[in-house]
Amino acid sequence: RIHHYSVSEVSKCLRNSFCNLFYSFIQNNKFPPNIFAVIKFIIFQN
């Protein structure tokens, strides 16, 4: 039987993964903890 994850479970998992990646990204790149600057950087990189 396939387990059907609820939307909230999936989004929570994705959010946690994203936050972990985000945090390590900031740590590795020695960014100031300015979320908006980092988001802007990520958006304009792509």
Buried (B, 14 or more C-beta within 10 A) or exposed (E): EEEEEEEEEEEEEEEEEEEEEBEEEBEEEEEEEEEEEBEEEEEEEE
